[in-house]
Every structure is written in C-alpha cells, then in structure tokens.
Amino acid sequence: MIKVLLLIDCASEHDRKLLRGMMRYSKEQGPWLFYRLSPDFRYGGNREEWALQWAREWKADALIGRWDDRKTDLLRQLDIPVVLQNNRSRSDIFSNLTGDYHSTGKMAAQYFRKKLYTDYAFFGIKDIVWSEERCKGYEEEVRTHGGRFYSYMEPEAGDEREKIMEWLMSLPKPVSLFCCDDAHALFITETCKIAGISIPEEIAVLGVDDDELLCDISDPAISSIKMDVENGGYMTCRLLNERIHKRDPRPFNVVIKPLDIKERASTLIYNIKDKRVLDIIRFIDAHYYEDLGMADILSRVPLSRRSIEMKFRQEVGMTIYQYLLSVRVDHLAYLLRTTSQPFSEAVYKVGFRDSVNVARVFRKFKGCSPSEYRNRYCAI
C-alpha cells in the first residue's frame, strides 16, 4: 500500500478539490493511505524538520503539499518523490503541482473584452507565482487589444484596506477588475461596499477557483474562473504511482488549466450604452443553441436591419452574425475542454447546423483546429 504524506490545507475549496481528485485515484487504483499534517506545521521553530522526521518514521512513499520555499533543500533527505504546490516559485528539483496561470489571466481579459470594457484592473499579491503570472497574462491580453490597464499588488502579509480603497476610488468607471483568487475578490467587494462603490455598475469583479462559499457570501455574488483542480489531484497521484513503481526519480509537472467562468451577479453587465444592442446580445446569449435566423434576432428591435447592424458594429466591433458565431464557438470550446462527447454532437448542441465549415470558423476565433484545442485539455 502506497503511503502519502499530505501537507495540504483543507480550508480552501481549491485544496478540497485537489483532495477529491486524489481520493478518486486512490479508490480506482489503491487503496492508498494518506496522512495529512496540520497546516500550522509550516510556521515557526523547526516545523519542517519535525515533518521530515514524521515522514521517516511513518515510512512515507511520497509527499505532496506546500513547503517553505527557503527550505526545500531539506526535502532531499527523504529520498522519496516530492510534489510541491507552488507559492513564490516553481521548483527546479522536485515535481510541481502548478497551474496555467498565464492562460487564466488571458481568459479573464477575453471575458471582459466580450463585455466591451476598455479599462481593466488587476488586484493581487506581490512575489507569488500564481498571482504574478495571472496578472501578466491578463495585462498582455488587455494591451493586445488596446485596453487601459491598472494594477495593485499588495504584500503577502498585511492589511492595506485604506490604500486599496483609495486605489479603487481612483480607477476610471466603469472598470473590469480581475482578482488573483476568490478570497481577494471577496475583499474587493467588501471594500467597495464600505466605499460606496457600486458592483457591477462601476466595478465588475471576477475571481478564480469558483469557491462557492466565498463567492456566495459576497453581495453581490462573485463571478469566478473554474479550474480543473480535481483532475489535477487525480493526475498527481497517477504520475506518482508510475514513479514509485518504476523507481523513476525524474520530477514532473502537473499543470491545472482554466475551464470556464461561473457567472454571478458581480459581472452581470455589459459596457454598452445602447439598450437595443444590449437586448440583442442578451437574446443571443440566451438562445445561441437554437436554430436562429437573422429575422429572429432583428425582430427584437423596432429598427431597420441596416440601422441596427450599424449600431451593433459601432458598439461591439463586429456584426450581429459574427457575434452569434463567437458565442457558439465559445460554448463549443467549453464542451471540447470538459467532455469527451463526439465533435459532431457537440457542434449540434451549440447551435451549428452545418458541421462542414465549423472547423474553419473555430480556427478563426481560437487560432487552432477543434482537435488541437481538445488535445490541450484532454480529460484525465
């Protein structure tokens, strides 16, 4: 029986999802024996040395979790596979349980861009790899399309609420604000309430991890990027199993990818002034999977086709038909990321009726073919 020492905090939904994935693998391939050390082992004194001693006495086959970045050399003493959850940086020596943080930032910017924002802000933590890289991906995508970018990076420890409140009040309105995780997004919504800043009318707030408790405790509830965390836990155990049985010392990386955005009240608004254009967008968003024709869409507004097409292009930057295609492609991409259903079925489910040209349309919006896209997110 494989014995794994876990240095994982169960307080966050992210870590609980990791553990669910690990338990799923254990039930399928095990059973494995897990022992979770209390998260406070990391603080003060000789906690790391104590954890090493416990691992030796328990005869652990592997270790997974967080470790003081300044003391990773101590882990060499164990001579067992070690998988580290990244904080300040990724390890060059041990395996990494990490994330595609850069793409997560890009997804956030693309989401807000579809809502037609021109001002984008980021709130995160200094010198933490997952926060810094989410910020970088977000900023790069914003600047690619000519948006204005603002950021506030707080120290890892310390409460700067007054300074952050001043920063929030100084931002242009309306503005889209992407936070490094749901805990920081909740801090922002609380601070906005104290400052009298309206969400989402003045600031639209988006977090990461889709922690339902944190997101729903906020008023309004927080939209959040869902990550493929449970599969990350599953893959970590699968690769560990291979290394242990083959006595293979080579480290590996498990990269958790962003899946989709769970939309809640904190972002349920478009930066669109013309209510007729907004009505068309909302109609398409709600009925994209139906056999929609232009007549169905244009019947929503009492204007000529030429007039509403011109207004729509001015506000959105594309034609009504192009917007419909973009919505269908986004939903098709979600099915490719998260399911194994045949491409022909997924195409029909999102509203396309002619599958012949879908690959060409998909490539235009996503920059790759549907099969290439699915391979990036192949299910575990």
C-alpha positions in Angstrom: 0.0 0.0 0.0 1.4 3.4 -1.0 1.6 5.9 1.9 1.4 9.6 1.1 2.1 12.4 3.5 -0.1 15.4 2.7 0.9 19.0 3.6 -2.4 20.4 2.3 -4.7 22.9 4.0 -8.4 21.9 3.7 -9.7 25.4 4.4 -9.9 26.4 0.7 -12.2 24.9 -2.0 -9.2 24.6 -4.2 -7.4 22.2 -1.8 -10.6 20.3 -1.2 -11.0 19.7 -4.9 -7.4 18.5 -5.1 -8.1 16.0 -2.3 -11.2 14.8 -4.1 -9.1 14.0 -7.2 -6.6 12.2 -5.1 -9.2 10.2 -3.3 -10.8 9.3 -6.7 -7.5 7.9 -7.9 -6.9 6.0 -4.6 -10.4 4.3 -4.9 -9.7 3.3 -8.5 -6.1 2.1 -8.2 -5.4 1.7 -4.5 -6.3 1.8 -1.8 -3.6 4.4 -0.8 -3.0 5.5 2.7 -3.0 9.3 3.3 -1.9 11.2 6.3 -2.5 14.9 6.5 -0.4 17.1 8.7 -2.0 20.1 10.3 -1.3 23.2 8.2 0.3 25.1 11.0 3.3 22.7 10.8 4.8 25.3 8.5 5.0 28.1 11.0 7.8 28.8 13.5 10.6 26.8 15.0 11.7 23.6 13.5 8.4 22.6 11.9 10.0 21.4 8.6 12.5 19.2 10.5 9.6 17.8 12.5 7.7 17.0 9.3 10.8 15.2 7.9 11.1 13.1 11.0 7.5 12.1 10.9 7.8 11.1 7.2 10.7 8.9 8.0 9.1 7.2 11.0 5.8 6.7 9.1 7.9 5.4 6.1 6.0 7.6 3.6 6.4 6.7 0.0 5.7 10.3 -1.3 5.0 13.8 -0.1 2.5 16.3 -1.6 1.9 19.8 -0.5 3.2 23.2 0.5 6.7 23.8 1.9 8.7 26.8 2.9 10.4 27.9 -0.4 13.6 28.7 1.5 13.9 25.2 3.0 13.2 22.9 0.0 16.8 21.5 0.2 15.8 19.7 3.4 13.4 17.5 1.3 16.4 15.9 -0.4 17.0 14.0 2.8 13.8 11.9 2.3 14.8 10.3 -1.0 11.2 9.9 -2.0 9.1 11.6 -4.7 8.0 15.1 -3.6 5.3 17.2 -5.3 5.2 20.8 -4.3 2.3 23.3 -4.5 3.9 26.4 -5.8 3.9 29.7 -3.9 6.8 32.0 -4.6 8.2 30.0 -7.5 8.3 26.6 -9.1 10.9 24.0 -8.0 13.7 23.1 -10.3 14.4 20.0 -8.2 11.1 18.4 -7.2 7.8 17.9 -9.1 5.4 20.8 -9.3 1.6 20.9 -8.8 1.1 24.1 -10.6 -1.3 25.9 -12.9 -1.6 27.5 -16.3 -1.8 30.9 -14.6 -0.9 32.9 -17.7 -3.9 31.4 -19.6 -6.2 32.1 -16.7 -5.3 35.7 -16.9 -5.9 35.7 -20.6 -9.3 34.1 -20.1 -10.3 36.8 -17.7 -9.3 39.6 -20.1 -11.2 37.8 -23.0 -14.3 37.5 -20.9 -14.3 41.2 -20.0 -13.4 42.2 -23.6 -16.6 40.4 -24.8 -18.5 42.6 -22.3 -16.9 45.6 -24.2 -14.8 47.1 -21.4 -11.9 49.4 -22.3 -10.5 49.8 -18.7 -9.1 46.7 -17.0 -7.7 46.4 -13.4 -5.9 43.6 -11.5 -5.7 43.1 -7.8 -3.2 40.5 -6.5 -0.2 39.7 -4.3 3.5 40.6 -4.8 6.1 37.9 -5.5 3.6 35.0 -5.5 3.9 33.0 -8.8 0.3 32.2 -9.3 -0.7 35.9 -8.7 2.1 37.4 -10.8 1.5 35.1 -13.8 -2.3 35.7 -13.8 -1.6 39.4 -13.8 0.9 39.1 -16.6 -1.4 37.0 -18.8 -4.3 39.4 -18.1 -2.2 42.5 -18.9 -0.8 41.0 -22.1 -4.2 40.2 -23.4 -5.6 43.7 -22.4 -2.7 45.5 -24.2 -3.0 43.3 -27.3 -6.4 44.8 -27.9 -5.6 48.4 -26.8 -7.2 48.4 -23.4 -6.0 50.5 -20.5 -4.5 48.6 -17.6 -4.2 49.3 -13.9 -2.9 47.1 -11.1 -2.5 46.9 -7.3 -0.2 44.3 -5.9 -0.3 44.1 -2.1 2.4 42.5 0.1 1.9 38.8 1.1 1.1 39.8 4.7 -0.6 43.0 5.9 -3.9 44.8 5.6 -3.8 47.8 3.3 -7.6 48.3 3.1 -7.4 52.1 3.2 -4.8 52.3 0.4 -6.8 49.8 -1.6 -9.9 51.8 -1.1 -8.2 54.9 -2.4 -7.0 52.9 -5.4 -10.5 51.6 -6.2 -11.9 55.1 -6.0 -9.2 56.4 -8.3 -10.0 53.9 -11.1 -12.0 55.1 -14.1 -15.6 53.9 -14.1 -16.9 51.6 -15.4 -13.9 49.2 -15.0 -13.4 45.5 -15.0 -11.4 44.1 -12.1 -9.8 40.7 -12.1 -8.6 39.4 -8.7 -5.9 36.8 -8.2 -8.3 34.5 -6.4 -11.8 34.4 -4.8 -10.6 35.5 -1.3 -9.1 38.7 -2.8 -12.3 39.2 -4.9 -14.3 39.0 -1.7 -12.0 41.5 -0.1 -12.7 43.9 -3.0 -16.5 43.5 -2.9 -16.4 44.2 0.9 -14.2 47.2 0.4 -16.4 48.6 -2.4 -19.4 48.3 -0.1 -17.6 50.3 2.6 -16.6 52.9 0.0 -20.0 53.2 -1.6 -18.8 51.8 -5.0 -21.5 50.0 -6.9 -20.8 46.5 -8.2 -21.1 45.7 -11.1 -22.2 49.1 -12.4 -19.0 50.9 -11.5 -16.6 47.9 -11.0 -17.2 44.4 -12.3 -15.4 41.9 -10.2 -14.0 38.4 -11.2 -12.2 35.9 -9.1 -10.5 32.5 -9.5 -11.3 29.0 -8.1 -15.1 29.1 -8.0 -15.2 28.7 -4.2 -18.9 28.7 -3.8 -18.9 29.7 -0.2 -16.6 32.7 -0.7 -18.4 33.7 -3.9 -21.9 33.5 -2.5 -21.2 35.1 0.8 -20.5 38.3 -1.1 -23.2 40.8 -2.0 -23.4 40.7 -5.0 -22.2 37.2 -5.5 -18.8 36.9 -7.2 -18.2 35.5 -10.7 -15.2 33.2 -10.8 -13.0 31.2 -13.2 -13.4 27.4 -12.7 -10.1 25.5 -12.7 -9.6 21.8 -13.5 -8.4 21.2 -10.0 -9.9 17.8 -9.2 -8.3 16.3 -12.3 -5.1 17.9 -11.2 -5.2 15.9 -8.0 -6.0 12.7 -9.9 -3.1 13.2 -12.3 -0.7 13.9 -9.5 -1.4 10.5 -8.0 -1.3 8.8 -11.3 2.1 10.2 -12.1 3.3 9.4 -8.5 2.2 5.9 -8.9 4.2 5.5 -12.1 7.3 7.0 -10.4 7.1 4.9 -7.3 6.6 1.6 -9.1 9.3 2.2 -11.7 11.6 3.8 -9.1 11.9 6.7 -11.5 13.4 9.8 -9.8 12.6 12.3 -12.5 10.4 15.2 -11.4 7.2 16.0 -13.3 4.8 19.0 -13.6 1.0 18.8 -13.2 -0.5 21.9 -14.8 -4.0 22.7 -13.8 -5.9 24.6 -16.6 -8.8 27.1 -16.5 -12.1 25.6 -17.7 -14.8 28.2 -17.7 -16.3 31.1 -15.9 -19.1 30.7 -13.5 -21.0 33.9 -14.0 -22.7 35.5 -11.0 -24.1 39.0 -10.2 -20.7 40.8 -9.9 -20.2 40.8 -13.7 -23.7 40.6 -15.0 -23.5 43.8 -17.0 -22.2 44.8 -20.4 -20.4 48.1 -21.0 -22.9 49.0 -23.7 -24.9 52.3 -23.8 -27.4 51.4 -26.5 -30.2 49.3 -24.8 -31.3 47.9 -28.2 -27.8 46.5 -28.9 -27.7 45.1 -25.3 -31.1 43.5 -25.9 -29.8 41.6 -29.0 -26.7 40.5 -27.1 -28.7 39.1 -24.2 -31.1 37.4 -26.6 -28.2 35.7 -28.5 -26.6 34.7 -25.2 -29.8 33.0 -24.0 -30.8 31.3 -27.3 -27.4 30.7 -29.2 -28.1 26.9 -29.3 -31.4 27.3 -31.2 -31.8 27.4 -35.0 -31.6 31.2 -35.0 -32.0 33.2 -38.2 -31.3 36.9 -38.6 -35.1 37.6 -38.7 -35.5 36.0 -35.2 -32.7 38.3 -33.9 -33.7 41.5 -35.6 -37.3 41.1 -34.5 -36.1 42.2 -31.0 -35.8 45.8 -32.0 -38.0 48.2 -34.0 -35.3 49.4 -36.4 -34.3 48.6 -39.9 -31.7 45.9 -40.4 -29.2 48.4 -41.8 -29.7 50.7 -38.8 -29.4 48.1 -36.1 -26.4 46.4 -37.9 -24.6 49.8 -37.9 -25.3 50.5 -34.2 -24.3 46.9 -33.3 -21.0 47.1 -35.1 -20.2 50.5 -33.6 -20.8 49.2 -30.0 -19.5 45.7 -30.3 -16.9 45.9 -33.1 -18.4 43.0 -35.1 -21.6 42.2 -36.9 -24.5 40.5 -35.3 -23.8 37.3 -37.2 -20.2 37.3 -36.1 -21.2 37.8 -32.5 -23.6 34.8 -32.8 -20.7 32.7 -34.2 -18.4 33.8 -31.4 -20.8 32.8 -28.7 -21.4 29.3 -30.3 -17.6 28.8 -30.7 -17.1 29.7 -27.0 -19.6 27.1 -25.9 -18.2 24.5 -28.3 -14.8 25.2 -26.8 -16.2 24.5 -23.4 -17.6 21.2 -24.4 -14.3 20.2 -26.0 -12.4 21.1 -22.8 -14.7 19.4 -20.4 -16.4 16.4 -22.1 -15.4 13.5 -24.4 -18.6 13.7 -26.5 -18.1 13.3 -30.3 -17.4 16.6 -32.1 -20.4 16.1 -34.4 -22.7 16.0 -31.3 -21.0 19.0 -29.6 -21.4 21.1 -32.8 -25.1 20.4 -33.0 -25.6 21.1 -29.3 -24.2 24.7 -29.5 -26.4 25.6 -32.5 -24.4 24.9 -35.5 -26.4 23.0 -38.2 -23.7 22.6 -40.8 -20.7 20.9 -39.3 -18.7 21.1 -42.6 -17.4 24.7 -42.0 -17.3 24.6 -38.2 -13.6 23.8 -38.0 -12.7 26.8 -40.2 -14.9 29.1 -38.0 -13.4 27.6 -34.9 -9.9 28.3 -36.1 -10.7 31.9 -36.9 -11.8 32.6 -33.3 -9.5 30.3 -31.4 -6.4 30.1 -33.6 -6.3 26.3 -33.9 -8.5 23.4 -35.0 -11.1 21.8 -32.7 -9.0 18.7 -32.4 -5.9 20.6 -31.5 -7.8 22.6 -28.9 -9.3 19.4 -27.3 -5.8 17.8 -27.1 -4.7 20.7 -24.9 -7.5 19.9 -22.4 -7.8 16.2 -22.8 -9.7 14.7 -19.9 -7.8 12.6 -17.3 
